Amino acid sequence: MAKNIHSEVLEQVEDYKISDIVIRNSIGLRLNIPVGVITELNIFEDIENNAVTGSMYLLDNYNIVTEAGLQGNERLSFKLSTPGRQRAGFNHIVDASEKTGYPYHIYAVKQRRPASEKVMVYEVLFASRELMMNTRKRVNRAFKGRLDQQVIKILRDKNGINTRKRILFEPTRNRDTVVMPNLRPFDAINLLASKALSGNAKGSGYYFYETTKAFYFRSVENMIADQSRNPRKVSRVFRYERPEASSGISARRFNVQRTNVIEYRFLQHFNTLTNQALGTYASNVITYNIFDKSYDSKKYKYHDHYQRHMHTDTDKELPETKRSYPIAQNPVDREAKEGNAIGDKTVSDYPDSRIILQPSTRFLHNDNTGAFGTSTESEGITEAIRISQRNQIANSTRLELVTTGASDLEVGDMIEFDMPIMTPDGESSQDYRGDSKYSGRYLITKLRHRIMGNSYRQVLHCIKDSVVTNHAENIGSNFPDEESPRRLSQDLYKDALKSTQPNPHR
């Protein structure tokens, strides 16, 4: 059985180390929390959320709520690690300790009720200090310069978030003058993220989020590839395989089972209906200048831009045309295309799927700075790419993995999942075969650290925006030449009237 250990050596795959659990109130009272009181501890990371949150379920016979005087803003500190498994040069500890780390802040107690005559059960909710600070501050000033530096100013400034945590950022290529109209600090940063363009990648689409290790301000393509546009090394290779039951385990088997998946399920393979409506595959962007009242229209086609950007399964060691394939590539209609030629149309051939209005502020601040800085490329196409990339994160292939805990993992990491192919009845299942399409690289977008008694597990939400085997090679690329027969349009009232009139020939 896995356990909370007190050494640096793990014996079981779910062993973990949690220590120094303390609640400190506003008057300095320090209350040590026994591990046995905690029935469940959760820590949540999400690239769509700006801060880390968590929950702790207590089975309390120590009267902690009264003794600690819980009323909100108390500090919760602890250390969590899986010391037997760490990446070289990477901090594997979730350090929320008082001396060396950054304690979380309690903001609510929920569902407090008696479980017995002497025991109370309740849930304690906590979040990072910066999230609490965000609700108390406003940004009401103008910023000028590179957008990533503006983000750092908001995070570091004493009148902003005033964080001391590590900030990992990707430099932006655009500079802009931005007036913050009395926004909360995180809302101000999210506004900058919506304008930011990578100084290295061709795409856009920045995310601002917090993990248990740092704050991040980076683009989607930075999560997938490095500065040289090489695919990032995966943090883990996961494989679904029934683990061997064993009370003692060798180092070799430990490493194998550490990367085994306990459960997996696909939350979604695709949703072309939603993606078409949101402009993932095509859009018509109308850019209008609020200074001189001029406008322009640009059409974005997903498949025309696909190879220009990095994707989860992109591999630079393969030929350019064989690195990865879009998930939505098959033809959808056989109609007249541009030039009146009859041919197969894909989802990218319908730019009016979504009409996007994009304001431009060029010359509003007495310079040629627009919504995306001084870049001379089309603002319309840039906005369309940004929207498409964010939609691909939200509505592409989404996979949920339940794995044994690894405290060094965080959202924004790349993993590889070796997905087994299902074996039909009657066939031998001894030889392992991986799925040729849905195996491969995935990006972690949500992560839940979950400790329950003697187990430390993680729930990973991962996305894939490409496949390693082309769908179109299997389904064909042409619709039949025969057209479906046209049906008559019928007036229900007239048809009903005819049926009630007497027949004169009877």
Secondary structure, 3 states (H helix, E strand, C coil): CCCECCCCCCCCCCCEEEEEEEEECCCCCEEECCHHHEEEEEEEEECCCCCCEEEEEEEECCCHHHHCCCCCCCEEEEEEECCCCCCCCCCCCEEECCCCCCCEEEEEEEEEEECCCCCEEEEEEEECHHHHHHCCCCECCEEEEEHHHHHHHHHHCCCCCCCCCCEEECCECCEEEEECCCECHHHHHHHHHHHCEECCCCCECEEEEECCCCEEEEEHHHHHECCCCCECCCCEEEEECCCCCCCCCCHHHHHHHHCEEEEEEEEECCCHHHHHHHCCCEEEEEEEECCCCCEEEEEEEHHHHHHHCCCCCCCCCCCHHHCCEECCCCCCEEEECHHHCEEEECHHHCHHHCEEEEEECCCCCCCCCECCECCCCCHHHHHHHHHHHHHHHHHCEEEEEEEECCCCCCCCCEEEEECECCCCCCCCCCCCCECCCCCEEEEEEEEEEEEECCEEEEEEEEEECEECCCCHHHHCCCCCCCCCCCCCCCCHHHHHHHHHCCCCCC
